[in-house]
């Protein structure tokens, strides 16, 4: 089973028989635009993941501080 990247690269190769079907190939500009869009989406997703991770870290720290404070007040 080939990966999506291998399939995308295969569209740029010339067929062995010399028969070039333009419907199977995309231009370099279109390929660059697609890659650029994927990178923008990846950056957006990574930014969202970073925000969620920071929120989780602060939640855990807040929980620990609250537990320590409660134990000091009780005992």
mmJSON file of the N, C-alpha and C atoms, coordinates in Angstrom:
{"data_MODEL":{"atom_site":{
"group_PDB":["ATOM","ATOM","ATOM","ATOM","ATOM","ATOM","ATOM","ATOM","ATOM","ATOM","ATOM","ATOM","ATOM","ATOM","ATOM","ATOM","ATOM","ATOM","ATOM","ATOM","ATOM","ATOM","ATOM","ATOM","ATOM","ATOM","ATOM","ATOM","ATOM","ATOM","ATOM","ATOM","ATOM","ATOM","ATOM","ATOM","ATOM","ATOM","ATOM","ATOM","ATOM","ATOM","ATOM","ATOM","ATOM","ATOM","ATOM","ATOM","ATOM","ATOM","ATOM","ATOM","ATOM","ATOM","ATOM","ATOM","ATOM","ATOM","ATOM","ATOM","ATOM","ATOM","ATOM","ATOM","ATOM","ATOM","ATOM","ATOM","ATOM","ATOM","ATOM","ATOM","ATOM","ATOM","ATOM","ATOM","ATOM","ATOM","ATOM","ATOM","ATOM","ATOM","ATOM","ATOM","ATOM","ATOM","ATOM","ATOM","ATOM","ATOM","ATOM","ATOM","ATOM","ATOM","ATOM","ATOM","ATOM","ATOM","ATOM","ATOM","ATOM","ATOM","ATOM","ATOM","ATOM","ATOM","ATOM","ATOM","ATOM","ATOM","ATOM","ATOM","ATOM","ATOM","ATOM","ATOM","ATOM","ATOM","ATOM","ATOM","ATOM","ATOM","ATOM","ATOM","ATOM","ATOM","ATOM","ATOM","ATOM","ATOM","ATOM","ATOM","ATOM","ATOM","ATOM","ATOM","ATOM","ATOM","ATOM","ATOM","ATOM","ATOM","ATOM","ATOM","ATOM","ATOM","ATOM","ATOM","ATOM","ATOM","ATOM","ATOM","ATOM","ATOM","ATOM","ATOM","ATOM","ATOM","ATOM","ATOM","ATOM","ATOM","ATOM","ATOM","ATOM","ATOM","ATOM","ATOM","ATOM","ATOM","ATOM","ATOM","ATOM","ATOM","ATOM","ATOM","ATOM","ATOM","ATOM","ATOM","ATOM","ATOM","ATOM","ATOM","ATOM","ATOM","ATOM","ATOM","ATOM","ATOM","ATOM","ATOM","ATOM","ATOM","ATOM","ATOM","ATOM","ATOM","ATOM","ATOM","ATOM","ATOM","ATOM","ATOM","ATOM","ATOM","ATOM","ATOM","ATOM","ATOM","ATOM","ATOM","ATOM","ATOM","ATOM","ATOM","ATOM","ATOM","ATOM","ATOM","ATOM","ATOM","ATOM","ATOM","ATOM"],
"id":[1,2,3,4,5,6,7,8,9,10,11,12,13,14,15,16,17,18,19,20,21,22,23,24,25,26,27,28,29,30,31,32,33,34,35,36,37,38,39,40,41,42,43,44,45,46,47,48,49,50,51,52,53,54,55,56,57,58,59,60,61,62,63,64,65,66,67,68,69,70,71,72,73,74,75,76,77,78,79,80,81,82,83,84,85,86,87,88,89,90,91,92,93,94,95,96,97,98,99,100,101,102,103,104,105,106,107,108,109,110,111,112,113,114,115,116,117,118,119,120,121,122,123,124,125,126,127,128,129,130,131,132,133,134,135,136,137,138,139,140,141,142,143,144,145,146,147,148,149,150,151,152,153,154,155,156,157,158,159,160,161,162,163,164,165,166,167,168,169,170,171,172,173,174,175,176,177,178,179,180,181,182,183,184,185,186,187,188,189,190,191,192,193,194,195,196,197,198,199,200,201,202,203,204,205,206,207,208,209,210,211,212,213,214,215,216,217,218,219,220,221,222,223,224,225],
"type_symbol":["N","C","C","N","C","C","N","C","C","N","C","C","N","C","C","N","C","C","N","C","C","N","C","C","N","C","C","N","C","C","N","C","C","N","C","C","N","C","C","N","C","C","N","C","C","N","C","C","N","C","C","N","C","C","N","C","C","N","C","C","N","C","C","N","C","C","N","C","C","N","C","C","N","C","C","N","C","C","N","C","C","N","C","C","N","C","C","N","C","C","N","C","C","N","C","C","N","C","C","N","C","C","N","C","C","N","C","C","N","C","C","N","C","C","N","C","C","N","C","C","N","C","C","N","C","C","N","C","C","N","C","C","N","C","C","N","C","C","N","C","C","N","C","C","N","C","C","N","C","C","N","C","C","N","C","C","N","C","C","N","C","C","N","C","C","N","C","C","N","C","C","N","C","C","N","C","C","N","C","C","N","C","C","N","C","C","N","C","C","N","C","C","N","C","C","N","C","C","N","C","C","N","C","C","N","C","C","N","C","C","N","C","C","N","C","C","N","C","C","N","C","C","N","C","C"],
"label_atom_id":["N","CA","C","N","CA","C","N","CA","C","N","CA","C","N","CA","C","N","CA","C","N","CA","C","N","CA","C","N","CA","C","N","CA","C","N","CA","C","N","CA","C","N","CA","C","N","CA","C","N","CA","C","N","CA","C","N","CA","C","N","CA","C","N","CA","C","N","CA","C","N","CA","C","N","CA","C","N","CA","C","N","CA","C","N","CA","C","N","CA","C","N","CA","C","N","CA","C","N","CA","C","N","CA","C","N","CA","C","N","CA","C","N","CA","C","N","CA","C","N","CA","C","N","CA","C","N","CA","C","N","CA","C","N","CA","C","N","CA","C","N","CA","C","N","CA","C","N","CA","C","N","CA","C","N","CA","C","N","CA","C","N","CA","C","N","CA","C","N","CA","C","N","CA","C","N","CA","C","N","CA","C","N","CA","C","N","CA","C","N","CA","C","N","CA","C","N","CA","C","N","CA","C","N","CA","C","N","CA","C","N","CA","C","N","CA","C","N","CA","C","N","CA","C","N","CA","C","N","CA","C","N","CA","C","N","CA","C","N","CA","C","N","CA","C","N","CA","C","N","CA","C","N","CA","C","N","CA","C","N","CA","C"],
"label_alt_id":[null,null,null,null,null,null,null,null,null,null,null,null,null,null,null,null,null,null,null,null,null,null,null,null,null,null,null,null,null,null,null,null,null,null,null,null,null,null,null,null,null,null,null,null,null,null,null,null,null,null,null,null,null,null,null,null,null,null,null,null,null,null,null,null,null,null,null,null,null,null,null,null,null,null,null,null,null,null,null,null,null,null,null,null,null,null,null,null,null,null,null,null,null,null,null,null,null,null,null,null,null,null,null,null,null,null,null,null,null,null,null,null,null,null,null,null,null,null,null,null,null,null,null,null,null,null,null,null,null,null,null,null,null,null,null,null,null,null,null,null,null,null,null,null,null,null,null,null,null,null,null,null,null,null,null,null,null,null,null,null,null,null,null,null,null,null,null,null,null,null,null,null,null,null,null,null,null,null,null,null,null,null,null,null,null,null,null,null,null,null,null,null,null,null,null,null,null,null,null,null,null,null,null,null,null,null,null,null,null,null,null,null,null,null,null,null,null,null,null,null,null,null,null,null,null],
"label_comp_id":["UNK","UNK","UNK","UNK","UNK","UNK","UNK","UNK","UNK","UNK","UNK","UNK","UNK","UNK","UNK","UNK","UNK","UNK","UNK","UNK","UNK","UNK","UNK","UNK","UNK","UNK","UNK","UNK","UNK","UNK","UNK","UNK","UNK","UNK","UNK","UNK","UNK","UNK","UNK","UNK","UNK","UNK","UNK","UNK","UNK","UNK","UNK","UNK","UNK","UNK","UNK","UNK","UNK","UNK","UNK","UNK","UNK","UNK","UNK","UNK","UNK","UNK","UNK","UNK","UNK","UNK","UNK","UNK","UNK","UNK","UNK","UNK","UNK","UNK","UNK","UNK","UNK","UNK","UNK","UNK","UNK","UNK","UNK","UNK","UNK","UNK","UNK","UNK","UNK","UNK","UNK","UNK","UNK","UNK","UNK","UNK","UNK","UNK","UNK","UNK","UNK","UNK","UNK","UNK","UNK","UNK","UNK","UNK","UNK","UNK","UNK","UNK","UNK","UNK","UNK","UNK","UNK","UNK","UNK","UNK","UNK","UNK","UNK","UNK","UNK","UNK","UNK","UNK","UNK","UNK","UNK","UNK","UNK","UNK","UNK","UNK","UNK","UNK","UNK","UNK","UNK","UNK","UNK","UNK","UNK","UNK","UNK","UNK","UNK","UNK","UNK","UNK","UNK","UNK","UNK","UNK","UNK","UNK","UNK","UNK","UNK","UNK","UNK","UNK","UNK","UNK","UNK","UNK","UNK","UNK","UNK","UNK","UNK","UNK","UNK","UNK","UNK","UNK","UNK","UNK","UNK","UNK","UNK","UNK","UNK","UNK","UNK","UNK","UNK","UNK","UNK","UNK","UNK","UNK","UNK","UNK","UNK","UNK","UNK","UNK","UNK","UNK","UNK","UNK","UNK","UNK","UNK","UNK","UNK","UNK","UNK","UNK","UNK","UNK","UNK","UNK","UNK","UNK","UNK","UNK","UNK","UNK","UNK","UNK","UNK"],
"label_asym_id":["A","A","A","A","A","A","A","A","A","A","A","A","A","A","A","A","A","A","A","A","A","A","A","A","A","A","A","A","A","A","A","A","A","A","A","A","A","A","A","A","A","A","A","A","A","A","A","A","A","A","A","A","A","A","A","A","A","A","A","A","A","A","A","A","A","A","A","A","A","A","A","A","A","A","A","A","A","A","A","A","A","A","A","A","A","A","A","A","A","A","A","A","A","A","A","A","A","A","A","A","A","A","A","A","A","A","A","A","A","A","A","A","A","A","A","A","A","A","A","A","A","A","A","A","A","A","A","A","A","A","A","A","A","A","A","A","A","A","A","A","A","A","A","A","A","A","A","A","A","A","A","A","A","A","A","A","A","A","A","A","A","A","A","A","A","A","A","A","A","A","A","A","A","A","A","A","A","A","A","A","A","A","A","A","A","A","A","A","A","A","A","A","A","A","A","A","A","A","A","A","A","A","A","A","A","A","A","A","A","A","A","A","A","A","A","A","A","A","A","A","A","A","A","A","A"],
"label_entity_id":["1","1","1","1","1","1","1","1","1","1","1","1","1","1","1","1","1","1","1","1","1","1","1","1","1","1","1","1","1","1","1","1","1","1","1","1","1","1","1","1","1","1","1","1","1","1","1","1","1","1","1","1","1","1","1","1","1","1","1","1","1","1","1","1","1","1","1","1","1","1","1","1","1","1","1","1","1","1","1","1","1","1","1","1","1","1","1","1","1","1","1","1","1","1","1","1","1","1","1","1","1","1","1","1","1","1","1","1","1","1","1","1","1","1","1","1","1","1","1","1","1","1","1","1","1","1","1","1","1","1","1","1","1","1","1","1","1","1","1","1","1","1","1","1","1","1","1","1","1","1","1","1","1","1","1","1","1","1","1","1","1","1","1","1","1","1","1","1","1","1","1","1","1","1","1","1","1","1","1","1","1","1","1","1","1","1","1","1","1","1","1","1","1","1","1","1","1","1","1","1","1","1","1","1","1","1","1","1","1","1","1","1","1","1","1","1","1","1","1","1","1","1","1","1","1"],
"label_seq_id":[1,1,1,2,2,2,3,3,3,4,4,4,5,5,5,6,6,6,7,7,7,8,8,8,9,9,9,10,10,10,11,11,11,12,12,12,13,13,13,14,14,14,15,15,15,16,16,16,17,17,17,18,18,18,19,19,19,20,20,20,21,21,21,22,22,22,23,23,23,24,24,24,25,25,25,26,26,26,27,27,27,28,28,28,29,29,29,30,30,30,31,31,31,32,32,32,33,33,33,34,34,34,35,35,35,36,36,36,37,37,37,38,38,38,39,39,39,40,40,40,41,41,41,42,42,42,43,43,43,44,44,44,45,45,45,46,46,46,47,47,47,48,48,48,49,49,49,50,50,50,51,51,51,52,52,52,53,53,53,54,54,54,55,55,55,56,56,56,57,57,57,58,58,58,59,59,59,60,60,60,61,61,61,62,62,62,63,63,63,64,64,64,65,65,65,66,66,66,67,67,67,68,68,68,69,69,69,70,70,70,71,71,71,72,72,72,73,73,73,74,74,74,75,75,75],
"pdbx_PDB_ins_code":[null,null,null,null,null,null,null,null,null,null,null,null,null,null,null,null,null,null,null,null,null,null,null,null,null,null,null,null,null,null,null,null,null,null,null,null,null,null,null,null,null,null,null,null,null,null,null,null,null,null,null,null,null,null,null,null,null,null,null,null,null,null,null,null,null,null,null,null,null,null,null,null,null,null,null,null,null,null,null,null,null,null,null,null,null,null,null,null,null,null,null,null,null,null,null,null,null,null,null,null,null,null,null,null,null,null,null,null,null,null,null,null,null,null,null,null,null,null,null,null,null,null,null,null,null,null,null,null,null,null,null,null,null,null,null,null,null,null,null,null,null,null,null,null,null,null,null,null,null,null,null,null,null,null,null,null,null,null,null,null,null,null,null,null,null,null,null,null,null,null,null,null,null,null,null,null,null,null,null,null,null,null,null,null,null,null,null,null,null,null,null,null,null,null,null,null,null,null,null,null,null,null,null,null,null,null,null,null,null,null,null,null,null,null,null,null,null,null,null,null,null,null,null,null,null],
"Cartn_x":[0.852,0.0,0.905,0.753,1.604,1.003,1.878,1.414,0.898,0.244,-0.298,0.827,1.956,3.087,3.646,3.777,4.277,3.344,2.045,1.079,1.204,1.413,1.549,2.81,3.908,5.161,5.054,4.336,4.206,3.502,2.667,1.984,2.943,4.122,5.101,6.028,6.068,6.943,6.339,7.224,6.758,6.508,5.462,5.199,6.291,6.498,7.56,7.352,6.128,5.851,5.893,6.107,6.135,4.765,3.723,2.351,2.075,1.875,1.63,0.165,-0.528,-1.923,-1.954,-2.403,-2.4,-3.387,-4.385,-5.353,-4.747,-3.678,-3.042,-1.94,-1.513,-0.407,-0.912,-0.252,-0.591,0.636,0.435,1.558,2.337,3.571,4.414,3.8,3.204,2.589,1.413,0.624,-0.51,-0.03,1.05,1.61,2.126,2.862,3.381,2.245,1.183,0.043,-0.609,-0.722,-1.31,-0.433,0.878,1.8,1.742,1.706,1.632,0.348,-0.756,-2.021,-1.955,-1.361,-1.233,-0.357,0.721,1.581,0.842,0.035,-0.761,-1.72,-2.352,-3.271,-2.529,-1.337,-0.527,-0.112,0.285,0.648,-0.539,-1.717,-2.917,-3.224,-3.114,-3.387,-2.366,-1.105,-0.068,-0.286,-0.723,-1.014,-2.163,-3.193,-4.319,-3.884,-3.043,-2.544,-1.713,-0.888,-0.065,-0.95,-2.003,-2.923,-3.616,-4.033,-4.697,-3.739,-2.506,-1.505,-1.186,-1.05,-0.809,-1.975,-3.189,-4.355,-4.354,-3.985,-3.936,-2.869,-1.711,-0.628,-1.085,-1.72,-2.189,-3.286,-4.119,-5.15,-4.509,-3.503,-2.826,-2.112,-1.424,-0.715,-1.717,-2.834,-3.865,-4.425,-4.624,-5.134,-4.139,-2.862,-1.826,-1.749,-1.745,-1.685,-2.901,-4.077,-5.287,-5.196,-4.732,-4.607,-3.601,-2.476,-1.455,-2.018,-2.713,-3.315,-4.337,-5.188,-6.184,-5.529,-4.474,-3.795,-3.108,-2.583,-1.949,-2.983,-4.151,-5.201,-5.796,-5.974,-6.593,-5.648,-4.386,-3.534,-2.439],
"Cartn_y":[-1.164,0.0,1.236,2.093,3.276,4.41,5.268,6.391,7.514,8.477,9.606,10.432,10.559,11.313,10.647,9.312,8.59,8.756,8.752,8.958,10.355,11.356,12.735,12.893,12.29,12.379,11.606,10.504,9.685,10.44,11.403,12.175,13.052,13.337,14.17,13.356,12.054,11.205,10.987,10.806,10.494,8.997,8.601,7.174,6.516,5.231,4.509,4.513,4.465,4.426,5.786,6.845,8.18,8.805,8.054,8.561,9.455,10.726,11.662,12.07,11.75,12.166,13.387,14.489,15.726,15.688,14.824,14.747,14.124,13.311,12.667,13.519,14.558,15.371,16.744,17.313,18.665,19.535,20.813,21.719,21.888,22.358,22.589,23.674,24.683,25.756,25.227,24.359,23.781,22.9,22.168,21.313,22.169,23.244,24.155,24.781,25.175,25.776,24.774,23.538,22.507,22.256,22.205,21.99,23.173,24.387,25.578,25.587,25.201,25.145,24.104,22.969,21.933,22.421,23.154,23.682,24.709,25.557,26.525,25.801,24.757,23.983,23.313,22.802,22.164,23.18,24.388,25.433,25.799,25.909,26.242,25.135,23.881,22.76,22.7,22.968,22.948,24.082,25.23,26.354,26.001,25.363,24.94,23.906,22.968,21.944,22.569,23.547,24.235,24.94,25.608,26.277,25.303,24.173,23.171,22.576,22.332,21.78,22.772,24.051,25.067,25.129,25.061,25.056,23.862,22.696,21.487,21.606,22.153,22.327,23.254,24.382,25.299,24.669,23.846,23.149,22.223,21.462,20.538,21.314,22.392,23.198,23.8,24.304,24.857,23.819,22.612,21.527,21.172,21.103,20.775,21.872,23.129,24.245,24.214,23.934,23.863,22.733,21.566,20.429,20.713,21.324,21.652,22.667,23.677,24.694,24.067,23.188,22.535,21.68,20.98,20.141,20.993,22.153,23.029,23.645,23.985,24.59,23.55,22.329,21.285,20.746,20.675,19.959,20.743],
"Cartn_z":[0.0,0.0,0.0,-0.968,-1.05,-0.25,0.207,1.007,0.114,0.723,-0.03,-0.634,0.084,-0.434,-1.683,-1.65,-2.813,-4.0,-3.752,-4.831,-5.418,-4.552,-5.031,-5.866,-5.418,-6.166,-7.477,-7.473,-8.676,-9.796,-9.454,-10.486,-11.28,-10.72,-11.425,-12.327,-12.12,-12.931,-14.311,-15.273,-16.621,-16.72,-17.386,-17.554,-18.39,-18.203,-18.902,-20.412,-20.881,-22.308,-22.981,-22.221,-22.804,-22.97,-22.606,-22.717,-21.512,-21.745,-20.658,-20.683,-19.631,-19.513,-18.616,-19.138,-18.363,-17.206,-17.289,-16.199,-14.949,-15.104,-13.956,-13.347,-14.025,-13.534,-13.132,-12.146,-11.742,-11.94,-12.059,-12.276,-10.978,-11.125,-9.958,-9.072,-9.687,-8.907,-8.087,-8.683,-7.962,-6.814,-7.057,-6.013,-4.86,-5.2,-4.172,-3.377,-4.064,-3.383,-2.429,-2.858,-2.005,-0.78,-0.989,0.13,1.089,0.541,1.375,2.21,1.612,2.343,3.453,3.173,4.199,5.345,5.021,6.073,6.926,6.299,7.067,8.001,7.506,8.35,9.499,9.215,10.254,11.309,10.881,11.836,12.716,12.115,12.88,13.893,13.455,14.349,15.489,15.174,16.205,17.203,16.725,17.609,18.555,18.016,18.843,19.872,19.448,20.366,21.476,21.122,22.116,23.137,22.682,23.595,24.524,23.997,24.832,25.855,25.434,26.348,27.458,27.107,28.128,29.112,28.622,29.497,30.43,29.91,30.731,31.814,31.446,32.428,33.549,33.202,34.234,35.087,34.509,35.269,36.301,35.896,36.809,37.91,37.528,38.541,39.528,39.025,39.905,40.852,40.366,41.201,42.296,41.941,42.934,43.989,43.568,44.525,45.448,44.902,45.718,46.736,46.327,47.238,48.349,47.982,48.992,49.985,49.476,50.346,51.281,50.79,51.636,52.715,52.371,53.364,54.435,54.039,55.025,55.956,55.41,56.232,57.187,56.734,57.548,58.622,58.311,59.244,59.75],
"occupancy":[1.0,1.0,1.0,1.0,1.0,1.0,1.0,1.0,1.0,1.0,1.0,1.0,1.0,1.0,1.0,1.0,1.0,1.0,1.0,1.0,1.0,1.0,1.0,1.0,1.0,1.0,1.0,1.0,1.0,1.0,1.0,1.0,1.0,1.0,1.0,1.0,1.0,1.0,1.0,1.0,1.0,1.0,1.0,1.0,1.0,1.0,1.0,1.0,1.0,1.0,1.0,1.0,1.0,1.0,1.0,1.0,1.0,1.0,1.0,1.0,1.0,1.0,1.0,1.0,1.0,1.0,1.0,1.0,1.0,1.0,1.0,1.0,1.0,1.0,1.0,1.0,1.0,1.0,1.0,1.0,1.0,1.0,1.0,1.0,1.0,1.0,1.0,1.0,1.0,1.0,1.0,1.0,1.0,1.0,1.0,1.0,1.0,1.0,1.0,1.0,1.0,1.0,1.0,1.0,1.0,1.0,1.0,1.0,1.0,1.0,1.0,1.0,1.0,1.0,1.0,1.0,1.0,1.0,1.0,1.0,1.0,1.0,1.0,1.0,1.0,1.0,1.0,1.0,1.0,1.0,1.0,1.0,1.0,1.0,1.0,1.0,1.0,1.0,1.0,1.0,1.0,1.0,1.0,1.0,1.0,1.0,1.0,1.0,1.0,1.0,1.0,1.0,1.0,1.0,1.0,1.0,1.0,1.0,1.0,1.0,1.0,1.0,1.0,1.0,1.0,1.0,1.0,1.0,1.0,1.0,1.0,1.0,1.0,1.0,1.0,1.0,1.0,1.0,1.0,1.0,1.0,1.0,1.0,1.0,1.0,1.0,1.0,1.0,1.0,1.0,1.0,1.0,1.0,1.0,1.0,1.0,1.0,1.0,1.0,1.0,1.0,1.0,1.0,1.0,1.0,1.0,1.0,1.0,1.0,1.0,1.0,1.0,1.0,1.0,1.0,1.0,1.0,1.0,1.0,1.0,1.0,1.0,1.0,1.0,1.0],
"B_iso_or_equiv":[0.0,0.0,0.0,0.0,0.0,0.0,0.0,0.0,0.0,0.0,0.0,0.0,0.0,0.0,0.0,0.0,0.0,0.0,0.0,0.0,0.0,0.0,0.0,0.0,0.0,0.0,0.0,0.0,0.0,0.0,0.0,0.0,0.0,0.0,0.0,0.0,0.0,0.0,0.0,0.0,0.0,0.0,0.0,0.0,0.0,0.0,0.0,0.0,0.0,0.0,0.0,0.0,0.0,0.0,0.0,0.0,0.0,0.0,0.0,0.0,0.0,0.0,0.0,0.0,0.0,0.0,0.0,0.0,0.0,0.0,0.0,0.0,0.0,0.0,0.0,0.0,0.0,0.0,0.0,0.0,0.0,0.0,0.0,0.0,0.0,0.0,0.0,0.0,0.0,0.0,0.0,0.0,0.0,0.0,0.0,0.0,0.0,0.0,0.0,0.0,0.0,0.0,0.0,0.0,0.0,0.0,0.0,0.0,0.0,0.0,0.0,0.0,0.0,0.0,0.0,0.0,0.0,0.0,0.0,0.0,0.0,0.0,0.0,0.0,0.0,0.0,0.0,0.0,0.0,0.0,0.0,0.0,0.0,0.0,0.0,0.0,0.0,0.0,0.0,0.0,0.0,0.0,0.0,0.0,0.0,0.0,0.0,0.0,0.0,0.0,0.0,0.0,0.0,0.0,0.0,0.0,0.0,0.0,0.0,0.0,0.0,0.0,0.0,0.0,0.0,0.0,0.0,0.0,0.0,0.0,0.0,0.0,0.0,0.0,0.0,0.0,0.0,0.0,0.0,0.0,0.0,0.0,0.0,0.0,0.0,0.0,0.0,0.0,0.0,0.0,0.0,0.0,0.0,0.0,0.0,0.0,0.0,0.0,0.0,0.0,0.0,0.0,0.0,0.0,0.0,0.0,0.0,0.0,0.0,0.0,0.0,0.0,0.0,0.0,0.0,0.0,0.0,0.0,0.0,0.0,0.0,0.0,0.0,0.0,0.0],
"pdbx_formal_charge":[null,null,null,null,null,null,null,null,null,null,null,null,null,null,null,null,null,null,null,null,null,null,null,null,null,null,null,null,null,null,null,null,null,null,null,null,null,null,null,null,null,null,null,null,null,null,null,null,null,null,null,null,null,null,null,null,null,null,null,null,null,null,null,null,null,null,null,null,null,null,null,null,null,null,null,null,null,null,null,null,null,null,null,null,null,null,null,null,null,null,null,null,null,null,null,null,null,null,null,null,null,null,null,null,null,null,null,null,null,null,null,null,null,null,null,null,null,null,null,null,null,null,null,null,null,null,null,null,null,null,null,null,null,null,null,null,null,null,null,null,null,null,null,null,null,null,null,null,null,null,null,null,null,null,null,null,null,null,null,null,null,null,null,null,null,null,null,null,null,null,null,null,null,null,null,null,null,null,null,null,null,null,null,null,null,null,null,null,null,null,null,null,null,null,null,null,null,null,null,null,null,null,null,null,null,null,null,null,null,null,null,null,null,null,null,null,null,null,null,null,null,null,null,null,null],
"auth_seq_id":[1,1,1,2,2,2,3,3,3,4,4,4,5,5,5,6,6,6,7,7,7,8,8,8,9,9,9,10,10,10,11,11,11,12,12,12,13,13,13,14,14,14,15,15,15,16,16,16,17,17,17,18,18,18,19,19,19,20,20,20,21,21,21,22,22,22,23,23,23,24,24,24,25,25,25,26,26,26,27,27,27,28,28,28,29,29,29,30,30,30,31,31,31,32,32,32,33,33,33,34,34,34,35,35,35,36,36,36,37,37,37,38,38,38,39,39,39,40,40,40,41,41,41,42,42,42,43,43,43,44,44,44,45,45,45,46,46,46,47,47,47,48,48,48,49,49,49,50,50,50,51,51,51,52,52,52,53,53,53,54,54,54,55,55,55,56,56,56,57,57,57,58,58,58,59,59,59,60,60,60,61,61,61,62,62,62,63,63,63,64,64,64,65,65,65,66,66,66,67,67,67,68,68,68,69,69,69,70,70,70,71,71,71,72,72,72,73,73,73,74,74,74,75,75,75],
"auth_comp_id":["UNK","UNK","UNK","UNK","UNK","UNK","UNK","UNK","UNK","UNK","UNK","UNK","UNK","UNK","UNK","UNK","UNK","UNK","UNK","UNK","UNK","UNK","UNK","UNK","UNK","UNK","UNK","UNK","UNK","UNK","UNK","UNK","UNK","UNK","UNK","UNK","UNK","UNK","UNK","UNK","UNK","UNK","UNK","UNK","UNK","UNK","UNK","UNK","UNK","UNK","UNK","UNK","UNK","UNK","UNK","UNK","UNK","UNK","UNK","UNK","UNK","UNK","UNK","UNK","UNK","UNK","UNK","UNK","UNK","UNK","UNK","UNK","UNK","UNK","UNK","UNK","UNK","UNK","UNK","UNK","UNK","UNK","UNK","UNK","UNK","UNK","UNK","UNK","UNK","UNK","UNK","UNK","UNK","UNK","UNK","UNK","UNK","UNK","UNK","UNK","UNK","UNK","UNK","UNK","UNK","UNK","UNK","UNK","UNK","UNK","UNK","UNK","UNK","UNK","UNK","UNK","UNK","UNK","UNK","UNK","UNK","UNK","UNK","UNK","UNK","UNK","UNK","UNK","UNK","UNK","UNK","UNK","UNK","UNK","UNK","UNK","UNK","UNK","UNK","UNK","UNK","UNK","UNK","UNK","UNK","UNK","UNK","UNK","UNK","UNK","UNK","UNK","UNK","UNK","UNK","UNK","UNK","UNK","UNK","UNK","UNK","UNK","UNK","UNK","UNK","UNK","UNK","UNK","UNK","UNK","UNK","UNK","UNK","UNK","UNK","UNK","UNK","UNK","UNK","UNK","UNK","UNK","UNK","UNK","UNK","UNK","UNK","UNK","UNK","UNK","UNK","UNK","UNK","UNK","UNK","UNK","UNK","UNK","UNK","UNK","UNK","UNK","UNK","UNK","UNK","UNK","UNK","UNK","UNK","UNK","UNK","UNK","UNK","UNK","UNK","UNK","UNK","UNK","UNK","UNK","UNK","UNK","UNK","UNK","UNK"],
"auth_asym_id":["A","A","A","A","A","A","A","A","A","A","A","A","A","A","A","A","A","A","A","A","A","A","A","A","A","A","A","A","A","A","A","A","A","A","A","A","A","A","A","A","A","A","A","A","A","A","A","A","A","A","A","A","A","A","A","A","A","A","A","A","A","A","A","A","A","A","A","A","A","A","A","A","A","A","A","A","A","A","A","A","A","A","A","A","A","A","A","A","A","A","A","A","A","A","A","A","A","A","A","A","A","A","A","A","A","A","A","A","A","A","A","A","A","A","A","A","A","A","A","A","A","A","A","A","A","A","A","A","A","A","A","A","A","A","A","A","A","A","A","A","A","A","A","A","A","A","A","A","A","A","A","A","A","A","A","A","A","A","A","A","A","A","A","A","A","A","A","A","A","A","A","A","A","A","A","A","A","A","A","A","A","A","A","A","A","A","A","A","A","A","A","A","A","A","A","A","A","A","A","A","A","A","A","A","A","A","A","A","A","A","A","A","A","A","A","A","A","A","A","A","A","A","A","A","A"],
"auth_atom_id":["N","CA","C","N","CA","C","N","CA","C","N","CA","C","N","CA","C","N","CA","C","N","CA","C","N","CA","C","N","CA","C","N","CA","C","N","CA","C","N","CA","C","N","CA","C","N","CA","C","N","CA","C","N","CA","C","N","CA","C","N","CA","C","N","CA","C","N","CA","C","N","CA","C","N","CA","C","N","CA","C","N","CA","C","N","CA","C","N","CA","C","N","CA","C","N","CA","C","N","CA","C","N","CA","C","N","CA","C","N","CA","C","N","CA","C","N","CA","C","N","CA","C","N","CA","C","N","CA","C","N","CA","C","N","CA","C","N","CA","C","N","CA","C","N","CA","C","N","CA","C","N","CA","C","N","CA","C","N","CA","C","N","CA","C","N","CA","C","N","CA","C","N","CA","C","N","CA","C","N","CA","C","N","CA","C","N","CA","C","N","CA","C","N","CA","C","N","CA","C","N","CA","C","N","CA","C","N","CA","C","N","CA","C","N","CA","C","N","CA","C","N","CA","C","N","CA","C","N","CA","C","N","CA","C","N","CA","C","N","CA","C","N","CA","C","N","CA","C","N","CA","C","N","CA","C","N","CA","C","N","CA","C"],
"pdbx_PDB_model_num":[1,1,1,1,1,1,1,1,1,1,1,1,1,1,1,1,1,1,1,1,1,1,1,1,1,1,1,1,1,1,1,1,1,1,1,1,1,1,1,1,1,1,1,1,1,1,1,1,1,1,1,1,1,1,1,1,1,1,1,1,1,1,1,1,1,1,1,1,1,1,1,1,1,1,1,1,1,1,1,1,1,1,1,1,1,1,1,1,1,1,1,1,1,1,1,1,1,1,1,1,1,1,1,1,1,1,1,1,1,1,1,1,1,1,1,1,1,1,1,1,1,1,1,1,1,1,1,1,1,1,1,1,1,1,1,1,1,1,1,1,1,1,1,1,1,1,1,1,1,1,1,1,1,1,1,1,1,1,1,1,1,1,1,1,1,1,1,1,1,1,1,1,1,1,1,1,1,1,1,1,1,1,1,1,1,1,1,1,1,1,1,1,1,1,1,1,1,1,1,1,1,1,1,1,1,1,1,1,1,1,1,1,1,1,1,1,1,1,1,1,1,1,1,1,1]
}}}
